[in-house]
């Protein structure tokens, strides 16, 4: 996870990526002009992070991915 430009950068499970991208304010992360960061990287705009439960949702998504990759 990371932050920048008032957005949250989240690494999620690639299997669930399309599910997450259907949510408001979530989109594929890019670096620079139009360069995708690859599967599983999502930028969540600040507008989606206005409550503690909303932030916890995305933290949980990142932790789920981390748990899957650290086994």
C-alpha positions in Angstrom: 0.0 0.0 0.0 1.1 3.5 -0.6 -0.3 7.0 -1.0 0.2 9.8 -3.4 -1.8 12.6 -4.9 -4.4 12.1 -2.3 -5.0 8.6 -3.6 -4.3 5.2 -2.2 -2.1 2.6 -4.1 -3.2 -0.9 -3.2 -1.8 -4.3 -4.3 -4.7 -6.8 -4.4 -5.1 -10.4 -5.4 -5.1 -10.5 -9.2 -8.0 -13.0 -9.1 -10.2 -10.4 -7.4 -8.9 -7.4 -9.3 -11.9 -7.1 -11.7 -14.3 -7.2 -8.7 -12.4 -4.4 -7.0 -12.2 -2.3 -10.2 -16.1 -2.3 -10.4 -16.2 -0.2 -7.2 -16.5 3.6 -7.4 -13.2 5.5 -7.5 -11.0 2.4 -8.1 -9.0 2.1 -11.3 -5.9 0.4 -12.7 -2.8 2.0 -11.3 -0.4 3.7 -13.8 3.1 5.0 -13.5 3.7 8.0 -15.6 1.7 8.6 -18.7 -0.4 5.6 -19.5 2.0 2.9 -18.2 0.1 0.2 -16.3 1.7 -1.0 -13.1 0.4 -4.5 -13.9 -2.1 -6.9 -12.6 -3.3 -6.4 -9.1 -2.3 -2.7 -8.7 -5.2 -0.4 -8.1 -5.4 3.3 -7.3 -8.3 4.3 -5.1 -9.2 8.0 -5.3 -9.4 10.0 -2.1 -13.2 10.4 -2.6 -13.6 6.7 -1.7 -11.7 7.0 1.5 -13.8 9.4 3.5 -14.7 7.0 6.3 -12.9 4.6 8.5 -14.8 1.6 7.2 -14.0 2.5 3.6 -10.3 2.8 4.4 -10.4 -0.5 6.3 -12.0 -2.2 3.3 -9.0 -1.4 1.2 -6.5 -2.2 3.9 -8.2 -5.5 4.2 -7.9 -6.1 0.5 -4.2 -5.4 0.6 -3.7 -7.6 3.7 -5.6 -10.5 2.0 -3.2 -10.3 -0.9 -0.2 -10.1 1.4 -1.4 -13.2 3.3 -1.7 -15.1 0.1 1.8 -14.2 -1.1 3.7 -14.7 2.2 2.7 -18.4 2.7 
